Amino acid sequence: MDAKTLHPYTRDLHILYIEDELKILQQNVELFEIFFASVTTCTDGKEGLQTYKSTLISNDKSFDIVITDLNLPYMHGIDMIEEILNLNPKQCITVISAQDDTSQLLKLINLGINSFLLKPLQETQLLQTLYKISKNIDNEKTLLLHHQNIVISNEQLELEVKKRTKDLQEQLYKDHLTTLKNRFALSKDIKNNQYNMLALVDIDRLRFINDLYGPDIGNQVIKQFANILEAYTYESACTLYRSSGDEFVIASTKKDTASFENFVIKLSKFLIHLPLFIEKLGEEIYIDATIGVSFEKKNLLTQADIALKFAKTNQKPLVIYQESMNTLEKMQNTLTWKRKIQYALENDKIIPVFQPIVNDKGKVLKYEALMRMLTIEDNKEKLISPYFFLDIAIATKQYSKLSYRMITKVLKHIKETQHIFSINLTYSDFTDPEIMKLFTDTLTQHNIGDRLIFEIMESESIKDYKLLERFIKKFRKYGVKIAIDDFGSGYSNFGNIIQTRPDYLKIDGSLIKNIDKDRQTQIMVKAITNIAQELRVKVIAEYVHSKEVLEKLHEYKIDEFQGYYFFEPSTSLVDEQDTV
C-alpha cells in the first residue's frame, strides 16, 4: 500500500476529525490534507457532534468519514459516536484508540464500529485502513456517478497521480516542524532496515506548556528537544524520528541489547529536569521525559508504546517492554471470536454434544449436554469447546443467544428420545426471562420434566440464593432434578447448598484428576462425599480419566461417574444398556 494507490480513492472525500491534543491535531491535519478534499476539525466531543449536525442540516448530507479520538472533553467519544449513528446509522466512523482501552473497544464493537487506528499511528496500518474505507465509499459513489453518466478516464487519473507522486512522498515522510523523519518514515524503515531495538521518548506535560505559554512556545520546546536528541544520538549509530506531537523514536539496527539499554538509561538520566532556554520568554523552561523501550523485533513500535504507557501509569522514567503488559493481542482475539460466534449463530453451528454418566458398574444412566461450536478446518469438521469463546461471548453480550440456542436443541433431543439429559445453567440463565419462558412453555406442553436435570454452576456469580431457591422450587413441580456443578472449585458454601436441597453434587474435576496421588484432594473429596450421603444427595465424579482414579473413587462410594475413561463427548448417543 502506498500514496499512489490510496490517493484516487480519497481525493474527493470530506472528513470530520476530532482530537483534543492540539499538536497531534495539527500534525495529522497536515497529513490528512494531502489525501482528502477537505478536513474539518474539532477539539471536543460536544463541538464535534454540533458540527456534524450543522453540516447534515445545511448540506443535507454528512461527512464521508468521521475520525475521532475517544477521551474527549465535554462529551466522551463513545457518547458522541452513539449520537452520530442515531442521526446517520450508515456513517463511516474510524476510532483512534490507545492500547489500554479494552473495555471501551468492546462498547464500540457492540455499536458496530469495525475500523480502528491504534496510537501511535503507523504508516502501514493508517494507509491500509484509509484504503479500505475510502475504497468502499468510492465504490458507492461510482455507482451513483454511473447513473449520471460521469466517467473518469483511467489514463487521466494515472497522469494526475504521477504528477503528484513525488511531492506526496516527500510530504508523507518528513516532519515539517523539526525536519526529522516522521512516523510514516519510521514504519517504512522498520520494515526495510529490520530494526532490532527501539526507544520511544515522550516529553512530559507538553500540553501543560502549551496551555500556559501558548502553542508557539510549545513548538519551540519541541524543536529544541529534537535538536538535543539529535546531538545525543549522533554518535550512537541510531536513527531519530518524531513519531507524534510530543513523542520521538530512537531506533537501532544493532544486536547488542546491553549497549542500547545502557544508552537509554544514560539518556533517561540526562533528560531529568532538562533546562531549555526560550528566547521569546527570556527564561528557561524545565522539562522531563518518559521512555518506553522494546527489544522485541516483532511489533517494535507498538510494544515500546505499551512500555511507555506503563511507565507513565506507574510514574517511572524508563520501562522496558514485557509481554505481560500487552493488551493488543487480547483486543484482537476478542474481535475475532465475536465474529466467529456471530457466524456460528447465523449459520446454525452451535450444537450440543453428549457425554454419558455411568453407575459404579459402568452402565450408562444419562447424558450431560455440552455446548460446541462446529467449524471447518482443512476440509474437516472440528468441534470447538466453549473454553475458547465463552468469556468473550459474555463480554460481547452474545452469551444469552448461545445459551438459548443450546437449550432449545437439547430440549428437542429430550422430546425425541426417552433418555435423561442434564443441562448446564449459569446464574444469568435462570435470571433470563426468555430462557425461563422457553423452559416453562416446553415443560407445560411436554411431559419430559422427569428426564431433565438442571446443572447449576456453583460459583461466586450466584449472588442471590433466595432467587435460586425460587427457581428450583418452580421447576421441581415439573419433575426436574437439580445438580450442583463444579462443587468444591473454590466458592462452595455448604449452608447455601443445603438450602437448595439438590439431587446431585458434581465434584469439580480439579479435585478428581489427581485424586489417586494427592492426599489433600482425597481428604476433601471424602468429606464432601460423607456430607452428601448424610443429606441423601447423590455424588457424581467428573473427569474420571484412568483406572487408578476410578479405583480410588470406589473407596469413597461415589454414586456416579463421568469422564474420558468411560466415554468422550459425542454428537451421537450410546445405548443406555452399554457398559464399559
C-alpha positions in Angstrom: 0.0 0.0 0.0 1.4 3.4 -1.0 0.3 7.0 -1.6 -0.1 6.4 -5.3 -2.6 3.6 -4.7 -4.6 5.4 -2.0 -4.9 8.9 -3.4 -7.5 8.2 -6.2 -10.0 6.9 -3.5 -9.5 9.8 -1.0 -9.1 13.0 -3.1 -12.8 13.8 -3.3 -13.7 12.9 0.3 -14.5 15.3 3.1 -13.7 14.3 6.7 -14.5 15.4 10.2 -11.5 15.0 12.6 -12.0 15.3 16.4 -8.8 15.4 18.6 -8.3 17.4 21.8 -4.5 17.4 21.7 -3.6 20.4 19.5 -0.1 19.2 18.5 -1.4 15.8 17.3 -4.4 17.5 15.7 -2.2 19.9 13.7 0.2 17.2 12.7 -2.5 14.8 11.5 -4.4 17.6 9.7 -1.2 18.3 7.6 -1.2 14.6 6.6 -5.0 14.3 6.0 -5.0 17.4 3.8 -2.5 15.6 1.5 -5.1 13.0 0.7 -8.6 14.5 1.4 -10.5 17.3 -0.3 -11.3 19.0 3.0 -10.6 18.4 6.7 -13.0 19.9 9.3 -11.6 19.8 12.8 -13.0 19.9 16.3 -11.3 19.7 19.7 -14.0 18.2 21.9 -16.9 15.8 21.6 -19.7 18.3 22.0 -18.3 20.5 19.3 -17.8 17.5 17.1 -21.5 16.5 17.4 -22.7 20.0 16.8 -20.5 20.4 13.7 -21.8 17.1 12.4 -25.4 18.2 12.9 -24.9 21.6 11.3 -23.4 20.1 8.2 -26.1 17.5 8.0 -28.8 20.2 8.1 -27.2 22.8 5.9 -26.0 20.5 3.1 -28.5 17.7 3.5 -25.6 15.3 3.7 -23.0 14.1 6.2 -19.2 13.9 6.1 -17.7 11.0 4.2 -15.6 9.9 7.1 -15.5 10.8 10.8 -12.2 10.2 12.5 -12.2 10.6 16.3 -10.3 10.0 19.5 -12.2 8.6 22.5 -11.1 10.5 25.5 -12.6 13.9 24.6 -13.5 16.9 26.8 -17.2 17.8 27.4 -18.6 14.7 25.7 -16.9 11.3 25.6 -16.1 9.9 22.1 -18.4 6.9 22.6 -21.4 9.1 23.5 -20.7 11.3 20.5 -20.5 8.3 18.2 -23.8 7.0 19.5 -25.5 10.3 18.8 -24.0 10.5 15.3 -25.1 6.9 14.5 -28.6 7.9 15.7 -28.6 10.7 13.1 -27.0 8.5 10.3 -26.7 4.8 11.0 -24.6 4.4 7.8 -22.0 7.0 8.8 -18.4 5.7 8.3 -16.5 6.2 11.6 -12.9 5.4 12.4 -11.7 5.4 16.0 -8.2 6.3 17.1 -7.6 4.3 20.3 -4.9 3.7 22.8 -3.7 0.1 23.7 -5.3 0.1 27.1 -8.8 1.0 26.0 -10.1 -2.7 26.1 -13.5 -2.0 27.8 -14.1 1.0 25.5 -13.3 -1.1 22.4 -15.8 -3.7 23.4 -18.5 -1.0 23.6 -17.5 0.2 20.1 -17.5 -3.3 18.7 -21.1 -3.7 20.0 -22.1 -0.4 18.4 -20.9 -1.8 15.0 -17.6 0.1 14.7 -15.0 -2.1 13.0 -12.5 0.5 11.8 -9.7 1.3 14.4 -6.4 3.1 14.3 -4.0 2.4 17.2 -1.9 5.1 18.8 0.7 5.9 17.8 -0.4 5.9 14.1 1.7 3.7 11.9 2.1 4.1 8.2 1.1 0.6 7.1 -2.0 0.5 9.4 -3.1 4.0 8.5 -2.8 3.6 4.7 -4.4 0.2 4.7 -7.3 1.5 6.9 -7.8 4.6 4.8 -7.6 2.5 1.6 -10.3 0.0 2.9 -12.9 2.6 4.0 -12.2 5.1 1.1 -12.5 2.3 -1.5 -15.8 1.3 0.0 -17.1 4.9 -0.2 -15.7 5.3 -3.7 -17.5 2.1 -4.8 -20.8 3.6 -3.6 -20.2 6.9 -5.3 -19.1 5.3 -8.5 -22.5 3.6 -8.8 -24.2 6.9 -8.4 -21.9 8.6 -10.9 -22.5 5.8 -13.3 -26.2 6.6 -13.4 -25.3 10.2 -14.1 -23.0 9.2 -17.0 -20.0 10.7 -15.3 -16.9 8.6 -16.3 -13.4 9.5 -15.3 -10.7 8.1 -17.6 -8.2 5.7 -16.0 -5.4 7.4 -18.1 -6.3 10.8 -16.7 -6.2 9.5 -13.2 -2.9 7.9 -13.8 -1.4 11.1 -15.2 -2.7 13.1 -12.3 -1.3 10.6 -9.7 2.1 10.5 -11.4 2.2 14.3 -11.4 1.8 14.5 -7.6 3.6 11.3 -6.5 6.9 12.9 -5.9 5.5 15.7 -3.8 3.3 13.3 -1.9 6.1 11.0 -1.0 8.2 13.9 0.4 5.3 15.3 2.4 4.4 11.9 3.7 7.7 11.0 5.3 9.0 14.3 6.7 8.1 16.2 9.9 7.9 19.8 8.9 8.4 21.3 12.4 11.7 19.5 13.2 12.8 18.4 9.7 13.2 14.9 11.2 11.8 11.8 9.6 8.2 11.3 10.8 6.2 8.2 12.0 5.4 7.1 8.4 9.1 7.1 7.5 9.6 5.1 10.8 7.1 2.4 9.8 8.7 2.1 6.4 12.2 1.9 7.8 11.3 -0.6 10.5 10.2 -2.9 7.6 13.2 -2.2 5.4 16.0 -1.8 8.0 14.9 -4.6 10.3 15.5 -2.6 13.5 16.2 -4.8 16.5 15.6 -2.3 19.3 13.6 0.9 19.8 13.1 3.6 22.4 10.0 5.8 22.4 10.8 9.2 24.2 7.8 11.3 25.3 8.0 14.9 26.6 6.1 15.1 29.9 3.4 17.6 30.3 3.8 19.3 26.9 0.1 20.1 26.9 0.6 22.0 30.2 3.3 24.1 28.5 1.0 24.8 25.5 -1.8 25.8 27.8 0.5 28.0 30.0 2.6 29.7 27.3 0.8 29.0 24.0 1.4 26.7 21.1 4.3 28.8 19.7 6.3 28.3 22.8 5.3 24.6 22.7 6.7 24.3 19.2 10.0 26.0 20.4 10.2 23.3 23.1 9.7 20.5 20.6 12.4 22.0 18.2 15.0 22.4 21.0 14.2 18.9 22.4 14.6 17.5 18.8 18.0 19.2 18.5 19.2 17.8 21.8 18.1 14.3 20.9 19.7 14.6 17.5 23.0 15.6 19.1 22.8 12.9 21.8 22.2 10.2 19.2 24.7 11.5 16.6 27.5 9.0 17.5 25.2 6.2 18.7 24.5 4.7 15.2 20.8 5.2 15.9 18.2 6.9 13.8 15.9 9.6 15.2 12.3 10.2 14.3 9.4 12.4 15.5 6.6 10.0 15.8 3.8 12.3 17.1 3.3 15.7 18.8 5.4 15.1 21.9 7.0 11.8 21.1 10.3 10.8 19.4 11.7 7.5 18.4 15.3 6.3 18.6 15.8 3.1 16.6 18.9 0.9 16.2 19.8 -2.0 13.9 22.5 -3.2 16.3 22.1 -6.5 18.1 23.9 -5.5 21.3 20.9 -5.0 23.6 23.1 -4.4 26.7 24.8 -1.4 24.9 21.4 0.1 23.8 20.0 -0.4 27.3 22.9 1.5 28.8 22.5 4.2 26.2 18.8 4.8 27.1 19.5 4.6 30.8 22.0 7.5 30.4 19.6 9.4 28.2 16.8 9.0 30.7 19.0 10.5 33.5 20.1 13.3 31.2 16.5 14.2 30.4 15.6 14.6 34.1 14.7 18.3 34.7 16.3 19.3 31.5 16.6 23.2 31.1 15.6 24.7 27.7 16.2 28.4 27.2 13.3 30.0 25.4 14.4 33.3 23.8 10.9 34.7 23.4 10.3 34.3 27.1 13.8 35.3 28.1 13.9 32.4 30.6 14.4 28.6 31.0 11.7 26.0 30.9 12.5 22.8 32.7 11.1 19.6 31.2 11.2 15.9 31.9 10.8 12.9 29.6 9.5 9.3 29.9 11.0 6.5 27.9 9.5 3.1 26.8 11.9 0.6 25.3 11.3 -2.6 23.3 13.9 -5.3 22.3 11.2 -7.5 20.7 11.8 -7.4 16.9 8.2 -8.0 16.1 5.9 -5.0 16.6 8.7 -2.9 18.0 6.8 0.4 17.9 3.6 -1.0 19.4 5.4 -2.7 22.2 7.5 0.4 23.0 4.3 2.4 23.2 2.9 -0.2 25.6 6.0 0.2 27.8 5.7 4.0 27.6 2.1 3.9 28.8 3.1 1.5 31.6 5.9 3.9 32.6 3.5 6.9 32.7 0.9 5.0 34.6 3.4 3.8 37.2 5.3 7.1 37.3 8.6 5.6 36.1 11.1 7.5 33.9 12.1 4.3 32.0 10.4 1.0 31.3 11.5 -1.9 29.1 8.6 -3.8 27.4 7.5 -7.2 28.9 4.8 -9.5 27.4 2.6 -9.2 30.5 2.0 -5.5 29.6 0.3 -6.3 26.2 -3.4 -5.9 25.7 -3.4 -5.6 21.9 -3.5 -9.4 21.4 -6.4 -9.7 23.8 -8.4 -7.0 21.9 -7.7 -8.6 18.5 -8.7 -12.0 19.9 -11.9 -10.6 21.2 -12.9 -9.1 17.9 -12.0 -12.3 16.0 -14.1 -14.6 18.3 -17.0 -12.1 18.3 -17.2 -12.6 14.5 -16.8 -16.4 14.8 -19.7 -16.5 17.4 -21.9 -14.3 15.2 -21.2 -16.5 12.2 -21.9 -19.7 14.2 -25.3 -18.3 15.4 -26.3 -17.2 11.9 -25.3 -20.5 10.3 -26.6 -22.9 12.9 -23.1 -24.0 14.0 -23.8 -24.1 17.8 -24.6 -27.7 18.6 -24.8 -30.0 21.7 -22.6 -33.0 22.3 -23.4 -35.6 24.9 -21.2 -37.3 27.5 -22.6 -40.3 29.3 -22.8 -40.6 33.1 -22.5 -44.1 34.4 -23.0 -46.0 37.6 -20.4 -48.0 39.6 -20.8 -50.9 37.2 -20.2 -48.7 34.1 -23.8 -48.8 32.9 -25.0 -45.6 31.1 -27.6 -43.8 33.2 -28.0 -40.4 31.5 -26.1 -37.7 29.4 -24.7 -34.3 30.1 -25.3 -31.9 27.2 -22.3 -29.8 26.4 -22.0 -26.8 24.0 -19.7 -26.9 21.0 -19.0 -24.6 18.0 -18.8 -26.5 14.7 -16.1 -25.2 12.3 -14.4 -26.5 9.2 -10.6 -26.6 9.2 -8.6 -28.3 6.4 -11.8 -29.6 4.9 -12.6 -31.4 8.2 -15.3 -30.7 10.8 -13.9 -29.6 14.1 -15.8 -29.0 17.4 -14.6 -26.1 19.5 -15.1 -26.1 23.2 -16.7 -23.0 24.9 -13.5 -22.8 26.9 -12.1 -20.8 24.0 -15.1 -18.4 23.4 -17.5 -18.3 26.4 -15.9 -15.5 28.3 -15.7 -13.4 25.1 -19.4 -14.2 24.4 -20.2 -12.8 27.8 -18.1 -9.7 27.3 -19.6 -9.0 23.8 -23.2 -9.7 25.0 -23.7 -12.8 22.9 -23.9 -15.4 25.7 -27.7 -15.3 26.0 -28.1 -16.1 22.3 -25.7 -19.0 22.6 -27.4 -20.4 25.7 -30.9 -20.1 24.2 -29.8 -21.9 21.0 -28.1 -24.7 23.0 -31.0 -25.2 25.4 -33.5 -25.2 22.5 -31.6 -28.1 20.8 -31.2 -30.1 24.0 -34.9 -29.9 24.8 -35.6 -31.1 21.2 -33.5 -34.2 21.9 -35.3 -34.9 25.1 -38.7 -34.7 23.4 -37.5 -37.0 20.6 -35.9 -39.7 22.8 -36.6 -41.5 26.1 -33.1 -40.6 27.6 -32.3 -38.4 30.6 -30.3 -35.3 29.9 -28.6 -32.7 32.1 -28.2 -29.0 31.0 -25.6 -26.6 32.4 -27.1 -23.3 33.7 -25.4 -20.2 35.0 -26.9 -17.6 37.2 -27.5 -15.4 34.2 -29.5 -18.3 32.6 -32.0 -18.7 35.3 -32.5 -14.9 35.6 -33.0 -14.6 31.8 -36.8 -14.2 31.1 -36.6 -15.7 27.6 -34.8 -18.8 28.7 -37.2 -19.2 31.6 -40.2 -18.9 29.3 -38.6 -21.5 27.0 -38.4 -24.0 29.9 -41.9 -23.2 31.2 -43.6 -23.5 27.8 -41.8 -26.7 26.9 -42.4 -28.4 30.2 -46.0 -27.4 30.3 -46.6 -28.7 26.8 -44.5 -31.9 27.0 -44.2 -34.4 29.8 -40.4 -34.5 29.9 -39.6 -32.9 33.3 -38.7 -36.2 34.9 -36.0 -36.7 32.2 -34.4 -33.3 32.7 -31.6 -32.3 35.2 -30.5 -28.7 35.7 -26.8 -28.5 36.5 -26.3 -25.2 38.4 -22.8 -24.0 38.2 -21.6 -23.3 41.7 -19.6 -20.1 41.5 -19.2 -16.7 43.1 -21.6 -15.3 40.5 -24.5 -16.6 42.4 -25.4 -13.5 44.4 -29.0 -14.3 45.4 -29.6 -17.8 46.8 -33.2 -16.9 47.5 -33.7 -16.4 43.8 -32.1 -19.7 43.1 -34.3 -21.4 45.6 -37.5 -19.9 43.9 -36.2 -21.1 40.6 -35.6 -24.7 41.9 -39.0 -24.8 43.6 -40.7 -23.7 40.4 -39.3 -26.4 38.2 -39.3 -29.2 40.7 -43.1 -29.2 40.1 -42.4 -30.5 36.6 -40.2 -33.3 38.0 -37.0 -31.6 37.1 -34.0 -32.7 39.2 -31.2 -30.3 40.4 -27.4 -30.9 40.3 -24.8 -28.5 41.7 -21.9 -28.5 39.2 -18.2 -27.8 39.9 -18.7 -28.3 43.6 -15.5 -27.8 45.6 -14.0 -25.5 43.0 -13.4 -22.7 45.5 -16.7 -20.9 46.0 -18.8 -23.7 47.6 -20.9 -22.8 50.6 -22.4 -25.8 52.3 -25.0 -23.8 54.0 -26.4 -22.4 50.8 -26.2 -25.8 49.1 -28.2 -27.4 51.9 -30.9 -24.8 51.5 -31.2 -25.6 47.7 -31.6 -29.3 48.5 -30.1 -30.6 45.3 -30.5 -34.2 44.0 -26.8 -34.4 42.9 -23.5 -32.9 43.7 -20.9 -33.0 40.9 -17.4 -32.8 42.3 -15.2 -30.4 40.4 -12.7 -32.1 38.0 -9.8 -30.3 39.6 -10.3 -32.4 42.7 -10.8 -35.7 40.8 -8.0 -35.7 38.2 -5.1 -36.3 40.6 -7.1 -37.9 43.5 -5.0 -41.2 43.2 -1.9 -39.2 44.1 -2.9 -36.1 46.0 -3.6 -36.6 49.7 -5.2 -33.2 50.2 -7.8 -33.7 47.5 -8.5 -37.2 48.9 -9.4 -35.7 52.2 -11.6 -33.0 50.6 -13.5 -35.5 48.3 -14.1 -37.9 51.2 -15.5 -35.0 53.3 -17.8 -33.9 50.5 -19.0 -37.4 50.0 -19.7 -38.1 53.6 -21.8 -34.9 54.0 -23.7 -35.6 50.8 -24.5 -39.1 51.9 -25.8 -37.8 55.2 -28.0 -35.4 53.2 -29.1 -38.2 50.9 -27.6 -36.3 47.9 -26.0 -38.4 45.2 -22.5 -37.6 44.2 -21.1 -37.6 40.7 -17.4 -37.5 40.0 -16.3 -35.7 36.8 -13.0 -36.0 34.8 -12.5 -39.7 35.6 -9.7 -40.5 33.2 -7.9 -43.6 34.5 -8.4 -46.9 36.2 -6.4 -45.7 39.2 -8.6 -42.7 39.7 -11.8 -44.9 39.4 -10.5 -47.3 42.0 -9.8 -44.5 44.5 -13.3 -43.1 43.9 -14.8 -46.5 44.6 -13.3 -46.4 48.1 -15.5 -43.3 48.9 -18.6 -45.0 47.5 -19.2 -42.3 44.8 -22.6 -42.9 43.2 -22.0 -42.0 39.6 -19.1 -41.3 37.2 -18.3 -39.3 34.1 -15.1 -38.9 32.1 -12.9 -40.0 29.2 -12.2 -43.3 30.9 -15.7 -44.2 30.1 -16.9 -42.1 27.1 -15.9 -38.9 25.3 -18.5 -36.3 24.4 -20.1 -37.1 21.1 -22.8 -35.8 18.8 -24.4 -39.3 19.0 -25.8 -41.3 21.9 -24.8 -44.7 23.1 -27.2 -47.4 24.1 -28.1 -46.9 27.8 -27.6 -50.6 28.4 -24.0 -50.3 27.3 -21.3 -50.7 30.0 -17.6 -50.2 30.0 
